[in-house]
């Protein structure tokens, strides 16, 4: 296996070897980190209740909402959260799972299977793959990125480790506007990263391309193939796509305030740190899997010790003022948000079509989250 081979994300696998995806095992299919932290311990797992969900072709088909009182939620307060979303107008999906049971599954101005561009809420997906490789022993968090990708070492980046990238604590690369202009071109994006000096904060785009390139160099498979087989299949979801398939173009939701993101060439490109298209149901299922200590609806995605070591509490205001200290998740530009609250056993996904450029958008997300959290007590 040649770790220094440059690999692109071609959908046909061109340029990639014939080696099987590294580390797939019957008992466990890897591990995760979306911002490697000190670990916050394990919590009680709640396997998704199949009275509210039904397995469907290896994925998940949502079969309605449970009564709020059945999972200890205040129905009146829950209604205020739904009304907050409904009165805002525009396309949106809201999905909330409590104790493994779907209690909110609503869509507004779109279909339930409409696909939203997740922005940086996409980041956990590629991070999952990196930690699966760590768990399988072919990658270590303190390895230097340049050990697998020699050209990355240029401009003083030779000491940047995989852990640095996952923590987003390196100032390795990434001028966000410049990155966005070339994000649909894999080769140009990698070249920008290789040539960038240590002077910019790490952008979500750079984060995604660095980790995805590592995954491709080690597995010798396109990143979207590895994601599908190693993560999405055991997770049990069918409406999550890294690079929108052309035949699903009619299901994409245009974003208000971003002509670039609305281009077909952008939506169909493989953009690891920003470009996952998904439904709220699928994103909520991802966070429920983390609450389940790595168990998806169709198999194990991560080992419990990997989840415990990986997730890091997040203080993003968009997650609400009532969030517990152990909440973790990702905010995608105040447009699409996903998080989990281990103390309340809540998995939450709220996807919108409005790019959040100001405090009003963040305040709206916080208000919806706080109403859900208040309903949980």
LINRAPE-V336536 format. One line per field, one symbol per residue. psi: psi as a letter, one per 40 degrees, with the letter a starting at -180 (. if undefined). burial: b if it has 16 or more other ideal C-beta (glycine too) atoms within 10 Angstrom, else e. A space follows every 50 residues. Layout:
psi->???
burial->???
//
This chain:
psi->hheehhhifhdeeheiaeiihhehiddhfaaiheghaeieiiihihhhhe ddihhhfeahhhfiiihdddffihddddddddddddediihihhhhhhfe hhdhgiiheiideihiheaeeedddddddddddddeeeiideihdeddgd edeifeedehidddddefeifdighddddddeeehdddddddddehigei ihiddddddddddddddddfiidddddddddddddfiefhhghhhdeede eihihhegdddeiddddeihgdedfhhiiddddddddddddefehaeeih diidddddedihihfhdeeideiieehiahhgffdhhhiihddefhhhhh hiehhgeiddddddddddddddddde.
burial->eeeeebbbbeeeeeebeeeebbbbeeebbbbbbbbbbeebeebebbebbe ebbeeeeebbebeebbebeebebeeebbebbbebbeeeeebbbbbbbbbb bbbbbbbbebeeebbbbbbbbbbbbbbbbbbbbbbbeebebeebbbbbbe ebbeeebeebbbbbbbbbebbbbbbbeebbeebbebeebbebbbebeeeb ebbbbbbbbbbbbbbbbbbbbbbbbbbebbbbbbbbbbbbbbbbeeeeee bbbebeebeebeeeebbbbbbbbbbbbbbbbbbbbbbbbbbbbbbbbbbb bbbbebbbbbbbbbebebbbebbeebbbbbbbbbbbbbbbbbebbbbbbb bbbbbbeeeebbebbbbbbbbbbbbbe
//
